[in-house]
């Protein structure tokens, strides 16, 4: 092995662990730095608290803007608009549904939501992307083919085999299926530039106006071949079945996704999204050796075509399932594993940093902003809970002399005040939560209202067990060089 290869691997490994090291550094900073420079630790904690307060205001404001936009766009007749465009009939939609051991009734319900669309043309294809290792895949395919063969222009079925140098999971499955679609498109004489690929999770219900809205937005977009299109997946399908703690986490995740929708400069698609087959072909589809694929495929495109690549918001609601495994304990365990898998996206930081140096074709400032955004997102994920809840009490406790100073005395009180002001944003979250559930027909009875208000007092516990701890678990695994196996989240 040459010195150049050794140096390259060392550099790659260093980039991978920068954020995990940063996470542990910031979490433990009050413990090992307070004996020497408690004032600096105090200023850091106050600065972090103030930044969190600022982010809370931005999130609340963005969520309100997004919800207002959803109301506005729900009143637009996109069927009429798409019919008014000459190119309206030229588009072909392929919906890829990657799945593994999903209950048949879930697949059936999801596909049924596609059938209910108001898209005025028949150019919609269904792609059932099974895993070859699933024993029941053939039976599921036969049932769905028989039931829906007349509802789509065509139904394609793929069985993704276990291939060498691949990570089993959503990314490798999608690549296998999308390549099959690409061969089908070439064979039937369709144009890649006129083919839109929609990746839809097996438990996500697309809204009635999705394809009309998407088609109109796509055709009016001058740089459409370089863009992804995303509507937020809000987790309300099975809302009242969920254990309290998971229901709170689902609500918070939904509000945060809603807020991201109107933050256009930093918007990157997650879970269920659409893009052109042309772009996927140009970047050789999804990398097959990774686990989290949504942000990763965005960066694959971004470092190929620079800041032409964007995620365009679709102001409508995709209604999805939160984790529910039948029993409370199993639901908690699966929710933890799901969050850990999401947090494994910190592996993208190493990829983005490497591409930062390897992509001179991309303008410096756009790629610098992307690096900062992805690093900040994954750094604060495990860190925030610890700094916001317990860090302010550590310097006075560890350093008794500092406790006698004005700053030492005020630090816990000042930190608590800032956190209380930040928590005031929950009033808006509660309001938006109720309004969104009304839109997806998940109503709130008068008897549920007290619980919906009181539950937020448990937010620190929920944030620790279902956000910070699994994220720190993922970071630690990367730091120690351990792998994470893709586990499909059970939803019954």
SULURKA-V478658 format. One line per field, one symbol per residue. ss: DSSP state (~ for helix, > for strand, _ for the rest). phi: phi as a letter, one per 40 degrees, with the letter a starting at -180 (. if undefined). burial: b if it has 9 or more other ideal C-beta (glycine too) atoms within 8 Angstrom, else e. A space follows every 50 residues. Layout:
ss: ???
phi: ???
burial: ???
This chain:
ss: __~~~~~~~~~~~~~~~~~~~~~~~~~~~~~~~~~~~~~~~~~~~~~~~~ ~~~~~~~~~~~~~~~~~~~~~~~~___~~~~~~__~~~~~_>>>>>>>__ ___~~~~~~~~~~~~________>>>>>>>>_____~~~~~~~~~~~~__ ___>>>>>>>_________~~~~~~~~~~~~~~~~~~~___~~~>>>>>_ ___>>____~~~~~~~~~~~___~~~>>>>__>>____~~~__~~~~~~~ ~~~~~~~~~~~__~~~______>>>>~~~~~~___________~~~~~~~ ~~~~~~~~_>>>>____>>>___>___~~~~~~~~~~~~~~~~~~~~~~~ ~~~~~~~~_____~~~~~~~~~~~~~~~~~~~~~~~~~~_~~~~~~~~_~ ~~~__~~~~~~~~~~~~~~~~~~__~~~~~~~~~~~~~~_________~~ ~~~~~~~~~~~~~~~~~~~~~~~~~~~~~___________>_
phi: .cccccccccccccccbdcdccccccccdcccbccbbcccccccccccdc ccccccccccccccccccccccccccccccccccbccdcccbbbccbcaa fcddccdccccccccccbccbccbbbbcbcccccccdcccdccccccbcc cbcabbbbbcccbcgbcdiccccccdccccccccccccgcbdcbbbcbcb ccbbcccdcdccccccccccccbdcbbbbabccccbdbdccccdcccccc cccccccccddccccbcbcbgbabaccdcccccggcccbbbcbccccccd ccccbgcccabccbcabccbcccabgbcccccccccccccccccddcccc cccccdccbcccddcdccccccccccdcccdccddcccbbccccdcccbd ccccccccccdcccccccccccccccdcccccdccccccbgbcbccccdd ccccdcccddcccccbacccccdcccccccgccbccbcccbb
burial: eeeeebeeeebbeebbbbbbbbbbebbebbeebbeeebbebbebbbebbb ebbeebbbbbebbbbbbebbebbeeeebbebbeebeebeebbbbbbbbbb ebeeebbbbbbebbeebbbeeebbbbbbbbbbebeebeebbebbbeebee ebeebbbbebeeeeebbebebbbbbbbbbbbbebbeeeebebeebbbbbb bbbbbbbebbbbbbbbbbbebeebebbbbbbbbbbbbbbeebebbbbbbb bbbbbbbbbbbbbeeebbbbbbbbbbbbbbbbbebbbbebbbbbbbbbbb bbbbebeebbbbbbbbbbbbbbbbbeeeebbbbbbbbbbbbebbbbbbbb bbbbbbeebeebeeebbbbbbebbbeebbebbbbbbbbeebbebbbebbe ebbebebbbebbebbbebbeebeebbebbbebbbbbbbebebebeeeebe ebeebbebbeebbbbbbbbbbbbbbbbbbeeeebebeebebe
